[in-house]
């Protein structure tokens, strides 16, 4: 099953090439130029990602707790007091609540794996996020709801291991829909502070009919039961949503389906110009926007805590 990305690549290439050529005739010159340029970039990213794909097949190992240091000898380069060491047999603990950014979990899209987030996770690490994990869900998964349940169990494990009460989720395409379903339908808003989605079909996408033979693709269509469930009321949902969408996203049909529109959700839609579907997880501007969204959520949370304490 791990060969699926290579088998589906011709279908994706056909989609990436045919749509811009068809639409370019109908769009103004500048818009058609953006679409064609984003398609060329997406094709280049696809070629590179096919080479990187094998590196992301295996499940990522959780970051281990640093080894204890001898008394009176602070670790080299440590800029803050060392965290207390857990008792023998206790879960592995990383920086705890209030001492670092909340953990960030990255969820890939359809027929993909964690290798797609290579550049994004480097960007987060470089800017101070100490705990970033990219998750793989099984290529045999045929039900988005089951994937959301597995995500919930992983979130609980991460919270127990790191000492954080809540996490942030970043999902590309189908990964964003899994994250939203977990938060909105399975009570995940108690554990998830922010969900960032990249080219996610929140209202369903009319993707190439040839791909609709797969159950997960059918669940991403506008008339699916999953999309209908996500339109239901979600009163008092505590999670903030940030949805990045692009007019040049060839997989989202229409492109605006990647925007969130729900009366009960605190959601912000961020338009990025000239970025194709495959480029969203690797684009530098999008990465900066993700960091900004996560930092803003922390600032707002800190202000709320101060008000509640006062």
Buried (B, 14 or more C-beta within 10 A) or exposed (E): EEEBBEEBBEEBBEBBBEBBEEBBEEBEEEBBEBBBBBBEBBBEBBEEBEEEBEEBEEEBEBBEBEEEEEEEEEEEEEEEEEBEEEEEEEEEBBBEEEEBBBBBBBBBBBBBBBBBBBEBBEBBEEEEBBBBBBBBBEBEBEEBBEBBBBBBEBBEEBBEBBBBEBBBBBBBBBBBBBBBBBBBBEEBBEBBBBBBBBBBBBBBBBBBEEBBEBEBBBBBBBEBEBBEEBEEEBEEBEBBBBBBBBBBBBBBBEBBBBBBEBEEBEBBBBBBEBBBBBBBBBBEEBBEBBBEBBBBBBEEBEEEEEEEEE
